[in-house]
Amino acid sequence: MTNTVSIQSLKQTAGLPANQAGIGNVKSFFESQKGVLLAVLPKHMSADRMLKIALGAMRTTPKLMECTTESLFGAIVQCSQLGLEPNTPLGHAYLIPFEKKRKQGNQWVTEKVETQIVLGYKGLIDLARRSGQVVSISAHEVCQNDAFEYAYGLDERLHHVPAFGDRGPVIAFYAVAKLVGGGHAFEVMSVRQIEEIRDASQNYKFARDKATTVWGQHFVEMGRKTVLRRLFKYLPVSIELATASHLDAKNASGEEQNLGDVLTGDFSVVTNEYDNQQHTQASAQSAELPEHNQATEASEFFDEALANARAGHFDTALDLGRSCTEDERRVIQQTIDAVSQHQATSNQQVDGQQANYTAGRRQRTMSME
């Protein structure tokens, strides 16, 4: 006899912080909403993998456990729509906690914590390349000892040769794109311009320790992303890229992304007996997640990727390989190459047999005539 998770229980879990709901209830909620993911996921991504990534992010960033369950899932849905995996070595996107505050008397108090998406500059570049409107796109920092010159106007030009050895401090950033059908576009920003945008960021402005913020720890990467976002204003971008840029701008200005609002449909019911057994066991445990074993999870991804590569599911294998080490990705690619070569050889043999059969049939037909 199978037990079910009630609709009322799922609705209650949605509005609770994950650490109050308990990890068992959070998993059940995610499973109940898997259909939402399946409706928006690109073909090269799987719902199970996205949910696994979400749970992994909660382990590696414990502060996410303070976020509402619905905002956590909403962030995963949004990343799925964009075709970006958050919190993986690819650096395409990140899930971060965002404190929604209100004023109570003379003090600001945290009303609730919600999940927000921060796009990495690599994620923006990936979306731009997938739009079909851009042949190539890149962003770089310019240092004091580099050879660099540019000019706007009727005869635009951009020339950058990084210095060998000591390049000196960063003085500027630029992004450049080659467009389909010819033409190009580029944007240059000085460090001062980048710093002005950084200083206007709510997350940076009100941080107690600015050195620990994303701007403090990854200034160059944030500078590249900032100049990329400005370049997008002049490019024929896709809906996905426009959405990603808009979400990232909201995060930079300290505005809410309202990702929890994505869940507007009906809740479904979990009826799988195994899932409910896991839910019961997990609910009896502490609300805190167990210590994350990254080596074990990476090994699981590697084994699964190899199995898919051997089965000929190359896109899935490459997708899983994103969470593997560089050496493991090399093995996965070698496996794909070997299987591809074997398939090609088999096809050639079949084609040869078919050609021999056709030639023999022609000869028999001619002799009969």
N, C-alpha and C positions, 0 to 999 in steps of 0.2 A: 504494500500500500504506500503510495507516495504522498508526501506532505506538500503544501503549497504556501508560498509567501503571499500574504494578503495585499490587496491593492492599497488599503489604508496604511499598512506598514511601509510599503514602498514610497508612498507620498510623504510620510513622516520622515523617512530616511533622507529624501531629497533635500529637505530644508535644513537638516542638521549638519553641523561640522562633522567631518569624517571621524575625528577622534571621539566624538560623543556617540555617533551612530554605531561605531564598532566596525572593524575591518570586515567581519562576516557579512554584515548588512550592506556595507558598501559594495562588496563583490556581488551580492545578490542583486543589488540595484543596477549595477553595471550590466550584469547578464540579462536582466529584464529589458534593458534598453538597447540590446545588441542590434535589433532591427533598425534602429535609427542610424547606427553606423553603417550597416549594410546598404542603406539607401543612398549614402553619400560617398562611400569609399571609392577611390579609383581602382581599376582592375588589378594593379600591381600590389595592392595593400590588402591586409586581412583584418577583420574585426577582432579576432582573438589576439592578434599581435598588438593592435593598438591598445586593447584593454590591459595586456601584459605590460606594455610600456608605461601606461598610466599608473599601475600598481608599483612598478619599479621606481617611477619618479617620486611617489609618496614615500618610498623607503630611503631614497638618496637625499630627498629634501623633506625632512620631517615636518617643517613648517606648513607644508601643503596639507597635512592632516588637520590643520585648523580651518581649512577652507570648507565651504558648504559642499555637500556631495553633488548637488545639481550643477554647481559652477565647475567642479572638477570634470564631470562628464561633458558639460557644455564645451569646455576647452578642448577635450578630445574630439568631439564632433567637429568643431571648427578646424582643428588641425587636419582631420580626415578630409574635410571638404577642400582644404588647400593642398592635400597630398603631401603633407610634411609630418615627419615623425619628431615629436618633441623629446628633449632630454636624452638624445643619443649622441655618440661620438661625431656624427655628421655636423652638428652645430647648426642645424636648420632652424630650430625653434626651441623655446624653453617655457615650461610652466612655472609661474612664480606666484606667491601669495600676495594679495593686494588688500590692505586694510581699509574698509569703508568706515569713515569716521563721521561723527556728528558732534555738535557743540552742546555740552551740558553744563550750564552755568558759565563759568569762566574757563572751563577745560574742554579739550577735545577728547572724546572717548571712542573706542572702537566699537562700532555697531555690529559688524560681522566681517569675516575674512572671505574673500572670493578669489578664485583662480583667474589669472590673466596670462595672456600669451605674449612673450617677447620674441620677435623674429630676429634670427641671426642674419648677418649680411650674406652668408652662404645660402640661406633659405630664400632670400629675396632674389639672388642671382639665379637659383634653380627655377624659381617661378617665372622669371623673365625669359629664360631659355625655353621653358615649356610653352610659353605663350604663342610661339610660332611666328612672332613678329621680329624677333631679334636673332641675328646670326651668332653674335658673341657679345658678352658684357663682362666687365671687370671693374674693380675698384682698388686703388692703391694709395699708400701714404707717400708723401714727398719729404725728404730730409734735406737738411741745410747743405750738405756736401754733394747732393745729387745734381746732375745736369738736367735742368727743367725749364721749359718755356712753353707758353701757349698764347693764343690770340683768338679773339672772337671777331665777328664781322663777316664780310663777303668771302674772305680767304681764311677760314678757320684752320688752325693747326694746333697740334699738341705733341710735344716731344719730351720724353722722360728717359734718362739713362741713370739708374741707381749707381751710386758710388761704391767702389770696392773698399773693403775695410770699414773704417769708422764713417758712418753716414751722417753723424751728427743728430741733433734733435729734429723732431717732426715739425715741419713748417706749413704743410698744406695736405689736402686730400683731393683726389679726383676720381670720377667714374666716367667710363667711356663705353659706348655701345655701337656695334655695327648692325645696321638694319637690313631686313630682307628687301631685296630689290635695289640695293645700293644705298649710299648715304651713311651718315654717322651722327652721333650726338655725344657731347661730353659736358661735364660740369666740374668746376674747380671751386674749392672752398678753402679759405685760410684756416689755420689753427684757431685764430681769434673767433672766427665765425662759428666754428665747431664748439668752442668753449662757451660761447653765448647761448647756444642751444642746450648744451649740457647744464649750464647754470639755471636755465629756465625749467628744467625737468623737475617735477615735483618730487620724484623719488630721490634725486640727488640733493635738491635744495633743503629738504627737511630731514635728511639722513643724519643720525647722531655721529656716525663715523663714515665720512665720505670716502675714505680709502677702501672700505669694504663694499661699496656699491658697484654695480656693473660698470659704471663710468670710471670709477677709481681703479678697478682691476683690469678692465679691458678697453682702455681709451682708444687704441688704434682700431680695434674691431668696431667699436661704436662710431668712430669717425668715418670709417668706410661705409657703414650702414647709413649714416646720416646723409652723406653725399649721394649715395645711391637713391635714397628716397626723393631727394631733390631732382635727380635726373629723370625719375619716373614721370615727373610732371610734363616732360616733353616727349615721352615715348608712347606709341600705340600699345597700351598694356591690356592684359586680359582681366576678366572680372576677378579671378583668384588673386592676381597680383595687386589690383586696386584694393581688394578687401584686406589683404595682408598689410599693405602700406597704411591703410586707415586704422587698423587695429594697433599697429605699432606706434603710430602717431598719438593715438589715445593713451597708450601706456606711457609714452614719453612725457605727455602733458599732465599725467596724473589723473586722467579721467577714467571712469568705469567703462569696461568693455561689455558688461551685462551678458556674459556668456551663459549664465544660468537660465536666461530667457529662451534658450533654444528648445527646451523641453516643454512644448505646448500641446502635445498630443496626449492620448490615453496611455496609461501604464499597462504593461502586460504582466502576466503572472508566470513565475518560475515553477515548473512542474517536474523538473528532472530530479530524481531521487538522490543521485550522487551529489548534485550541487547543493541540495538542502542538507545533506549529511555534513558536507563541508561547512556550510553556513552555521549549523548548530555547534559544531566543534569550535569554529572560530569565534562565535559569539560568547562562548564560555571562557575564552581567553581574555587577556587584557586588551584594551582598545589600542594599545601601541602595537606597531608592526614589529615583527621579528627582525633581527639584524640581517641586512641584505648581503647575500653572498654573490658578489658580482662575477666571480670566477665560475660559479656553478651555472648562473644564468647565461653567461657568455658561451659556456660549453653546450648548453641546451640549444642555443641559437645555431651554433656551429654544426652540431649533429643534425639538426632539422634542415639546415641549409644544404648539407651534403646529401641527405636523403632526397631532397627535391631536385638537386642537380643530377643525381644518378637516375632519377625518374624522368628526366627531361623537362622538368618545370623550372626553366632557367630564370624567368622573371622573379618567381617566388624565392629561389635560391639567392639571387643577388639582393633582393629586398631584405632577407634575413641576415645576409652577410654584412649589412650596414652596422649591426651591433656587435660584430666580431672584431678581433684584432687584425692588424695588417697581415700578419703571417697566415691567419686563418682565411682571410679574404683571398689571399694568393692561392691557397689550396683549393678553395671553392671555385675560383676562376679556372684553375688547371683541370679540375674535374669537369667543369662545363665544357672546356675546350676538347677534352678527351671524348666526352659523350657526343659532342657535336661532330667530331671527326668520325667517330664510329657510325653515327647516323648517316653522315654524308657518304661514307664508304658503302654502307648497306644500300642506300638509295641508288648509288652508281651501279652496284651489282644487279639490283632489280631492273634498272633502266637497260643495262646490257642484256639481261635475259629477255626483256621485252623486245629489244631491238632485234636480237637473234630470232625470236619467235616470229616477229613481223616479216623479217627478210625471208625466213624459211617458208612462211605462208605465201609470200609473193611468188617465190620460185615454184611452189606446188601449183599455184593458180596458173602461171605461165605455161607449165608443162602440160596441164590439162587442156589449155587452149590449143 
